[in-house]
Amino acid sequence: MDHADRCRTQADECHRLMLLSQSGAEATILTSLTRSWKMIANQTDRYIAIMKKEAAHRKR
């Protein structure tokens, strides 16, 4: 499993916990964590794509 997938797994777990939350404050925090994990996963994907593109360019 790559880093972005692990971040998405964490996001899914935060979302699952948010659905079970007992208070509005808890739900808000878990929603924010879910969003943050998703952003990190997306940034990781973009970073990996850039690194692959640069590596391919250097091989030329």
Backbone torsions as a table, in degrees:
resi	resn	phi	psi	omega
1	MET	NA	132.4	-179.8
2	ASP	-86.9	173.9	-174.9
3	HIS	-60.8	-42.3	-179.5
4	ALA	-63.6	-39.2	178.3
5	ASP	-64.8	-38.8	178.1
6	ARG	-64.5	-38.2	176.7
7	CYS	-64.0	-41.5	178.8
8	ARG	-66.4	-33.9	175.8
9	THR	-63.9	-42.3	176.9
10	GLN	-63.1	-41.2	178.1
11	ALA	-61.3	-43.3	178.6
12	ASP	-61.7	-40.5	179.3
13	GLU	-66.8	-41.5	176.9
14	CYS	-62.1	-40.6	178.7
15	HIS	-64.4	-42.6	178.6
16	ARG	-60.6	-44.9	179.3
17	LEU	-66.1	-35.1	178.1
18	MET	-61.5	-39.2	179.6
19	LEU	-65.5	-23.4	-179.9
20	LEU	-98.3	-0.7	-172.7
21	SER	-61.4	150.8	-176.6
22	GLN	-99.4	-7.9	-179.1
23	SER	-144.1	160.6	177.6
24	GLY	-64.8	-37.9	180.0
25	ALA	-64.3	-43.8	178.4
26	GLU	-62.5	-44.0	179.5
27	ALA	-62.2	-40.6	179.9
28	THR	-63.5	-45.6	179.7
29	ILE	-63.0	-45.0	-179.0
30	LEU	-67.3	-33.9	175.1
31	THR	-64.4	-42.6	177.9
32	SER	-64.0	-42.7	177.3
33	LEU	-62.7	-41.3	177.5
34	THR	-58.2	-48.1	-179.9
35	ARG	-62.1	-42.5	-179.7
36	SER	-64.1	-44.7	178.3
37	TRP	-60.8	-39.1	179.1
38	LYS	-66.2	-40.3	178.8
39	MET	-64.8	-41.4	178.3
40	ILE	-62.7	-42.1	178.5
41	ALA	-60.8	-44.9	180.0
42	ASN	-65.5	-40.2	178.1
43	GLN	-65.7	-37.5	177.6
44	THR	-63.5	-43.6	176.9
45	ASP	-58.6	-45.1	179.8
46	ARG	-64.3	-41.8	179.3
47	TYR	-61.7	-46.2	179.9
48	ILE	-62.2	-41.2	178.7
49	ALA	-62.3	-41.9	178.7
50	ILE	-64.1	-44.9	-178.9
51	MET	-63.6	-39.9	178.1
52	LYS	-65.0	-41.7	179.7
53	LYS	-64.0	-43.0	179.0
54	GLU	-66.4	-38.9	178.8
55	ALA	-65.0	-40.3	178.8
56	ALA	-66.8	-37.7	179.5
57	HIS	-66.2	-37.9	179.5
58	ARG	-67.6	-28.8	-178.4
59	LYS	-71.9	-16.6	-178.2
60	ARG	-72.1	NA	NA
